Every structure is written in C-alpha cells, then in structure tokens.
Amino acid sequence: MPGTRSSARIAANGSSPNSSQEKGSSAKANVGSKRKADAEASPESKRGKKEQKTLEETMQGVDAEKSSEQPEEVQMASDGEGGDDQPANFKDEQPAENEEDEKHNEDNHDGHTKEDDKSESKTNTAENTNNAIEHSPEREKMMPSSILEKGIIYFFTRGRVGIDEPESVQDIARSYFVLRPLPTDAKLGDGKIEDLKNNRLCALPKKVLPKSGRDRFMTFIEKANVTIQDLKDNFMQGSDYSTQTAGTRHAPPVTPVGEGVYAITTTGRESHLAYLLTIPSEPGEVQEEMGIRSKGSFVLSVKNPSTSGPANASLPQGPDYPKEIMEEFRGLRWTPAAPKFLDYANAQFLLIGESDVSKALEPSTKDEKHGKEKPEEEMEALEGEDELRVKHLSGDDTIFDDLGISQKEYPGVQTTW
C-alpha cells in the first residue's frame, strides 16, 4: 500500500530546496492544513463568439437525455484472464456545447536599448526561475521502469446548457480530465507548470469515474498534443449560441474539481492510470459523487479502431494511428495502454475501476533487483512536491495559475453542490 499524504510531504521537504530554505518549520506545520475552495459565487461566464464543435458532439447515436446500457464482449490483447480485466458495460450521456474564441498573438518589440536588454534579461531570468519543472539526472536514474509516464492531472465538469451552478451529477453535461505529461527526470519546485505543449484532453461521457471493478467506462481523447492556450480558447470557455426552437442558449464554462499527480504504469499484463490528489486537500461531496478520491487508479485499455463497437459509444472517425501502432493490437479488440496510444485525437480507451492503488503501483522484480525506487515512492515524492508548490503559489487557486485563466471568468474549485 502507498504511504500516507504526510509521508509524501516529508519526502518533498527533503527534495525541494525552496521550501526548506524559505519556510522552515512553519512550512512543515502548514502543509497539512486544509485549503478551502472559493465559496463565493463566480461572476458571469466569459462568452465566446464562434461556435466550436467538440468531439463528443459528433458522437453517433447518443441519446440527448437518457442513458443506455450496452453490453460489449471484449478480448484483451494481453491474453489476460476474465473478471475485472475484461471491459464490459458503459453508458453515454448528452454532449456539451463548446465555443472557440480568437487566439491572442504576442507582440514583438524592436529597437531595444542596452538598458531595455538588461531589463528584459532580468525579466526572462525571473520567468525561467518561476517554472516549477526542475531536471534531476538522479531522479531519472532511479525512476522505476514500470512508470511509463508521469505528470499533472486536472479534473473538470461542465454544467448542462443553461446551468451555471450544478447542484448534482444530473446537472452535469460531461466530465473531463487533462493529462499534462512531465519529463522523466522532472521534479517540482515552486512556481507554475511550464506548458510543454503535450497536453491531452480526455472526455468522460459517463460523467463520473469508475469506483469499482464493476464500473467500466469508455473515454475519448478529444485533443492530443495541444497547448494550454488551445484548451483555454476551445475548451474551457463558456458560449452562447442560437437555436430555431429555443432561441439563445448558454453553455457554461468548465468548473475545476481537482488537481493532482498521475502515472501511467505497467505490470506486464496490464496498464494502469494512478493518481494522487493535491487539490482539494480533502475531497468534498462533489469529488465523492464523481469518484475522485485522495488516491485512485484504473486498469487502462485502448480500443482497436478497426473493430466495431456499440453505436451509442462510437465515433464517426477513429484515431489516425500509424501502421506500427496498429500492428501492436495483433488483430485483437483491446490492448494495454501505453502513452503513445493516447497521443492521437479520437483514441478510445476504457477505464476499469480498482479498489485501491496497490496493484497499479506494484514494483517489478527487475527494478527491486537493481535498486530502483518503487513506483509508490516516486508518486509520493511528486505529490509532496506538488503540495508544497500549491501551498506556496495560490492554494486551490493554483489551478488557475497553471492554466493561465482568470478566477473572475471561471468558477472556483467546487467541493460542495
């Protein structure tokens, strides 16, 4: 079993020089204090001007208001046993409306004087210092081979059309999570996360995450290898649009409901997505109903796009996989997920719930023999670093800093309905 959140913070204190030098013992005492989400009502949502269809709006056969249970017989490409390792039933929900605003271009300025150059140099140095990603060759050397990818994960919801403040899961049109991969040698210091332009937007039509092995939900890669600016312009914002029957309708902006660290791991026969939650420090009723825990994991399986699936959970166009990736399916319908499978828009993958994270973070015999860190140790170290980063930056509002969005335009991190 992974260690406690306090053990993660202890690990982070030992690896983050900024926290130990600036905060001392007071930092250690305050890290565990609960960060409260903004309880004030959010201002009016920013409205876009252009209509941008999202991937889920193109899904065929989706019922606008009712869920339909559709069984599917699946054979895993890992030739695994039955039971919880086999994908089964899932539901789809009403798609959400998204908008696209025009992107803002940065201005280039010419004619700098020497004094301007000096000032600019200082500014650039400050900006570079503010990047939370630090590179550690020692961290990379000790990285367990079972961790295929690590990074930051964000959880979002979007209310149904006309519902800016959802009061239950039924008021949510769709849920999402964003995977933000980090370099293998990365550790986190103070500051915002640099945009490495490799983000993935994942749409969860079922609206909640799997809570047990009986829950197996289809998920889609809506955007892959995109910038944070792209997500701001074409995903996060709210929008107004006109219909012939109902007149002007309003689709609200997304609401952040969580942030943490994640890892995609392999146990040889299976792949897993494991996460440790940083924001909020204590999950509330919203997180509980949505299946977001302090720490959680799922079996992660990717669907072969050349095989058919239920009409209510299929996309009109699949991922544009190259030949070498298609060959890895070996003609079977599902295969354990590797990060490269998720780097294509329209990729479909299944999340199967797990009762705890122990299986996802199980160390390999080879790594133990060569003295590598255990997966849980790397995850706890990353979690501890992220907790200190969040504490020193803006608390729960660090999500807004990371994503470069204004707190005035989006709801705060929601923990209660």
N, C-alpha and C positions, 0 to 999 in steps of 0.2 A: 504493500500500500504506500502511496506517496505520503510525504511528511506533511506537517501542518503548515498553515499560512505563516505562522510565526517563524518556523524554521526557514521558510523561503526568504523572509525579511532578514534573518540573521545572515544567510548566505549572501544576500545582496549587499549588506553592510560591509562584508569583507571584500566585495569585488567592485564597489563603486566609490572611488576616491573622493568624488564631490560631496557625497552625503556625509562621509566620516569627518571630513575637514571642516565643513561649513556648519553642520548641525550638531555634531557630537551626540551626547547622551540624550538631549531633548528630542532629536530626530527619532531615536530608537523608541522613546516613550510615546511619540505621537503617531507612528506609522500605523499602529493597530487601531487608532481611533476611527470611528465610522464617519465617512464622508457622506453628507446628506445631499440628495438630489435637489435641484431648484424646484421649490414648491410653488413659486409664483406662476400665475397664468402667463403664457407666452404671448407676445404681440402678434399681430396679424401676419400670416404667412406671406412670403415673397411670391409674387405671381409671375410665371413665365409668359413668354409671348408666342412661342412656336410650339406646336404640338409634336411631341416625340414619342413614337410608339415604342414601347418596351417589348422585350422578347416574350414575356408571358401573355401580352395582348394578342399575339399571333397564334397562341396555342389552339389547336383544333379541338372541337368537341367539348369545350369547358362549359359547364352549366353556370349561369350567372349567379344564382343564389343558392343552389343545392349542392351538397357533396355527394359523390357516388363512389361506392366501394367496388373496386375492380380487381379480382384476383389475377395473379400472373405467375405462371410456373417458370422458374429460373434455374439455370445450371451455372454454377460458379466456375470461372476459368481456372480457379486454383484447385479444382477437383476436391473440394472440401466435403465435409460431412454435412448432414442436414441440420435442421433445427434453426437456431438463431443466425447461422451463417448464410441462410438462404433468403433472398429477397422475396417479399410476399405482397400483401395488400397495401395500397396507399390511396389517398384522396387528393382531389384538386379543388381549388377554390376560385372565386371570382378574381380576374386580373385587376391590377390597379392602373390608373392613368398617370403618366409621367409627362413632363414638359422639357423642352430644350431652350435655354437662353443662349444668346450670343456670347462667345468666349471673349474675355478681355485680353488684349495684347499688351505686353510690356513695352514701354517706350525706351528707345535707345538714345542716349545723350552724347553729343560730341563736344569737342572743344574744351576738355578738362585742363585746368591749370595744374601746376605741381601741387598746390595746396589741395585742389579737388581730388587729385590722385591719392594724396596721403589720407584724406578723409575717407575716400572710397575704400582704400586698403584696410583702414581700421574697421569700416562697416562690414566688409566681406569677412574679415577675421572674426568679428563678433557673430556673424551669421553662421560661419562654419563651426564656431565653438558651441552654438546653440543647437546643433544637430545632435540628437540623442544617441545615434548609432556610433559606437566605438568598435574598432577592429582589434581582435586579440588572437595572435597566432597560437598561443597556448590554449585558448578556448577551442579553436578549430582542431588542434591536435588531440584534445581529449573528447571531442564530440563523438557520441555513440553512433555506430553505423546504422542502427535501427531508426534513427531520426532522419527521414528523407527531406524534411523541410521544417523550418520553424519561423514564427513571425507573430504579428499582431492581428487580432481578430476583433471586429466590431459587429454588434447586433443592432438591427433596425426593424421598425414596423412602419407601416403606412396605413392610416385610417381609411375606411371606405369613403367613397365620394360624398362630400358634404359633412363628414365627421372629422373635425379637427382634434377633438379630445376623446379618444376611445375610452369607454367605460368597461369594456370586457373584450375577450378574444373575438367575440362575434362582431365587434365593431371594427376589426382589423381586416383590410383587404388582402394584404400579403405581408409576409415577413422576409427578411433578408439577412445575410451576413457577408461581410467583406473580409477576405483573406489578404493580408499585407505581408508577403514574404520578406525575411531578413537574410542577409548573408550568413553563411555557415559560421564564420568567425565573429559574428556580431555579439556584443554585449551592450546593455543600455545604460547610458549616463543621464544627465539632466538635459531637458530641452524637448523640442518637438521631433517627431519622426520624419526623417528626410523622405521625400517622395521618390522612390526608385522606379516609378512608372511600370510596376509589375503587378498591380492590384487586380483582384478578381472579385466580381460582384456575383453572389450566389442567391438565387431566388428560391424560396421555400413555399410552394403553393399551399401546403397543409397548414401554414401559419404558426405551428408550434414545432419544437424539436422532439425527436423520439425520446421517450422516457424509460423504455424497457425494450427487451429483445422482441417483444410482440409488436413494437412500433417500427415500421419500415417505410420511410417517406422518400419519394422521388424529389430530387433537387436539380436545378439547372444552372449552368454557368451563363449568366446573362451578358456579362462583359468580361473579357480577359486581357491582361497586359495593358491596362488603362491607367491614366494619370488620376490623381486626386481631383484635379481641375475638371476632368471629364465627368467624374462622378458628381461633382458639385453642379455642373451645368445640366447634365442629362439624367440625373437620378434623384438627387436629394431634394430639389426644389419642388414646391407645390405648383399648381397650374389651374387656370380657368379655361374652359372650353365650352362651345355651344353645341346644343343638340336640337333637332327639329321638334322633338316631343316635350322635353323638359326645360328647354331654354339653356341658360348659362349654368354650368355645373362647376363645382370646385373640388379638385383633388388636393388634399393637404400635403405638406412636406413630410419627409420621413421624421420619425421620432427615434432618437438613440435610446437603447435599453440595456446596453452592456459593452464592455471592452475588456480585453484580456490578452493572454499569450496563447499560442497554439503550436502544435506539432503534428505533422503527418508522419506516422510511424509504420513500420512493417514488422510482423512477427514471422515472416517467411511465407505462411499460407494466407495471411490476411493483411489488409492495410487498415489503419485506424486514423481518425481525426480526434485528437485530445486537446482540451483547453483548460486553462486555469483563469478564473475571472478576477479582474482587478477593479473594475467599475461596474456596478456599485460595490463598495467594500462588503456589504451584506445584502444579498439578494432579497428583494421585496416580493409582494404578491404578484406583480406583473411578471417578474422573472420566473417565479414558481409555476404560474399557469402556462408560461411559454416553454417550460422545460429547460430554462437556463439555470445551471447550478453553479456553486462555487468552483467545482471542477467536474468535468464530464467528458465522455468520449463516445464514439460511434464506430462501428465497422463501416468502412468506406469502399464501395464497389462501383465501378464505372460500366455503363451500358455500351454494348457494341452497337454503333449506329446503323449497321447493316441489317440488324434484326428488328422485327416489328414489335410494337408494344401496344398497350391499351390506348384507344383513340382519345380518351379524355386526359391522357398524360403524355402525349407525343407532340413533337414539334414538327412543323412543316419542313424544316431543314435541319439536318444534323450538323455536328462539328466537322470541320474540314481537316480531318486527320490525315497526315501523310501515310504513305504505304508502310513504313517501318512500324508505326504505332498500330495500324490496323492488323498487322501480322501478329502482334502480341496477344490479340484476342484468341488466336488459334481457332477461329470459327465459332467460338462459344459466345453466349449472350452477355456474360459479365466477367470482369477480371478485377483483381485487387487494384486499387487506385495508386498510381504514382503521380507526383506533382505534374509531370509533363502531360498527362491526360487532361488535366484541369486548365491548361493554358490555351484552350480553344473555346470560343463562344459557341453556345448551343450544346456543349457537352452535357450529358445526363448522368447523374450518379445517385446512388442510393445510400441513405443514412439509416443504419440499423442501431437501435438503442442498446446501451450497455449499462449494467447496474453500477459499475464503478470504473475507474481509470487504470486499475492494476494490470489488466491484460494488455491495454494499449501501450503502457509504459514498461512492459516486461523487458529486462535486459537480455541480450543474446549471450550465449556461452562464449562465443568468439571474443566479444568485447570484454567480458569479465576476465578472460584469459590474458588479454593484452592491456589490462589496467585502465580501460576507458571508463569515463563517467557513466553512471546509469542514466537512462532517459529521464527518470523522475528527478534526478539531481539537476540536470540541465534545465528542465522545465521549472523547477523550484527557484533556481538561480535567476532565470529570466523573469519569472513572476515577481521575485523580490526586487529586482532592478526596476521593473515597471511600476511597482507600488511606490518606490521612492521617487521615481520620475514624476508620477502623477501627483504625489504629495507636494513636491517642490514646485510643480508647474501651476496647475489650476484646480486640483482636486478632480471631482467628477467632470468639471467643465474642460478637462484636458482633451476630451474627445473633439471639442470644437477647435482647439488649438491645433491638434494633429491634422484635422481635415480642412483647416483654413476656412471655416464657416463662422458666421456671426451668431452669437447667442440670441440676438434680437430677432432673428429670422426663423429660428427653429426652436421647438420645444426642448426643455431641459431633459436630462436623463430620467426616464419615467420608472418609478418603482411601485406606485400605487395607482389604482384606477380612479 
